[in-house]
């Protein structure tokens, strides 16, 4: 089952979406038909989700920093290999 999870502050704003193995009875969890992250930041008015004026945070790619560092290491390695090749050619 898929649920929109509302904030605990009484605002009825969706803070996340979750797919669970079974049914949950909780007023802060609204069952939805499909996994839809675009509901995050919207408000549950008791019958439907409506715009709240809140802009949800942009998801952060947890691997982005690692990818950037890996790209730099590959570039550095390529440069070192070129230097070694040049030294061998002079040698």
N, C-alpha and C positions, 0 to 999 in steps of 0.2 A: 504494500500500500504506500501511496505517496502523500506527503503532507507538506503544507506551508506552515512554517513555525513562526508564531507571532512573538513580538517582544513582551517581556513581563511587566513593562511599565504602564500597561493599560492603554497604550496608543493604538493598538490593533495593527501595527506596522509589521510586515513580514520581514523577518531577519534571516531566514534561510529556508531551504527546501530539503526534505529528507525522504529517502526510500527505506521503508521498514518492512520486516518480515510479516508482521501481523498488525491487527487493528489496535489503535491507541485511542483511549477516551480521555481527552484533555481539551479544555476550552481554548488553549493556546496552540492547538494543532488542528488545522483545517485540512480535511482530506481533499485532494485534487486528483483529476483524472490522468494527468501526465506530468512528468518532470519538467518544470518550466522555471528556470532561474530568473526570467524577466519579472516574476512576481515579487522578487526581493525589492523592498522599498515601497511597495504598494500597501494600501490600507484595506483591511477586511471590514466592510460595512455591515456585516451580519448576513449578507446574501451574495455579495460579489466583491471582487478586488477592484479598487478604484485608485486613481493617481493620488499620491499624497503630497507631492511637491518635494519629496526626499529623493536625492540622487544616491543610489547605492554605490558603495565603493567598487572600484575596478579590481577584479581579481588579479592577484600578483602571481606571476609564474615563479614558483619556488626554485626552478632550475635556471632561471635567466642569468643569475650571477655566476653560477657554475659554468654555463655555456660561454659566457663572456671571457671568463678566466681560461677556459680550455682553448678557445680561439686564439687568445694571446700566447698561450704556451705553444700551440702549433706554429704560429707565426715566428716565435722566438726560435723554435727548433729548426724551422726551415732556414732561418738566417744563420744559425750555427752550422748547419750542414753546408751551406754555401761557403762560409768562411773556411771550414775544414777542407772543402774541395779546392779552394783557392790556395790554401797553404800547401796542400799536397802537390798541386800543379807547379808551384814555385820551387818545391823542394828538391 
